[in-house]
Amino acid sequence: MLVAKLRSSNVDPAAGALSELQRIIGLIRSQWSETKILVRGDSAYAREDIMKWCEDQPRVDYVLAMATNSQLQRRASDVITKAQDDYAKRLEPVSALMEQMFSPEEEVSEVEQLVPPAIWYRSLCYKTQDSWSRDRRVVTKVTYGSQGVKSRHVVTSLPASKIPPAKLYTEKYCPRGEMENRIKEQQLELFAERTSTQTFASNQLRLWLSSMAYVLMQAFRQHCLAKTSLAKATVGTIRLSLLKLGARITVSLRRILIAIGFATSRREIATACPYQDILATAYRRIQLLPAPG
């Protein structure tokens, strides 16, 4: 996690993004001056100031989603035609087979859903009329199938000589979806979206507390759960499996005793715990971590 900043809903989606990007990359550069950095983002961040700043930095590239428009659609028309023809060729033998197996009266329109969609890519040089200062590379992905045609566009500083369109889209841009999963982990499983207090400052504090919890859970996953079945588990799974354990409650006349198992050996954990081996391993590894400070 690099930043957790609460923003009001009535501002530009990209407001403040450039300053945060400059701060974060500056911190990275202070430790790893030669590391190559790739900035990924959705279409809200395909802005001139962000792209130009990345282009002016050494070893910093970007691949950003881009909203479609009539100009991009026209320039992708030939690829759309190729995708349609490709899908029609795949569909023809399947349709012929289905016609032989079923009578004409039977409904066989579902056959189109059995054929995988045709996917084509193309790369073009593009510049907006006013907002962009230079020509930039735009990669278009065209998908044609039973649901019709769908087009997606990304703008990038990576040249075609280094990476072809299909590889750029699938290997450089699509991994952004996995980063979105990490954001959802914090929002849904560590309750980052619980910003329901009356003041902006208190809601920002809630977000920071959730963020600190995520950093701790990530460190716990990395250092204590490596090479276990929970090494790649979400923070929600870790909470349910290791932190929200059953407890034994003993009620007497003078006190209520709650016994919770998180101990150094398997014998001290309830035998019904399905993750007692992992819990004991994680505990031992915590003891071996160097003390902070």
Buried (B, 14 or more C-beta within 10 A) or exposed (E): EEEBEBEEEEEEEBEEBBEEBEEBBEEBBEEEEEEEBBBBBBBBBBBBEBBBBBBEBEEBBBBBBBEBEEEBBEBBEEBBEBBBEBBEEBBEEBBEEBEEEEEEEEEBEEBBEEBEBBBBBBBBEBEBEEEBEEEBBBBBBBBBBBEEBBBBBBBBBBEBEEBEBBEBBEEBBBEBEEEEEBEEBBBEBBBBEEBEEEEEEEBBBBBBBBBEBBEEBBEBBEEBBEEBEBEEBBBBBBBBBBEEBEEEEEEEEEEEEEEEBBEEEBEEBEEEBEBBEBBBBBBEBEEEEEEEE
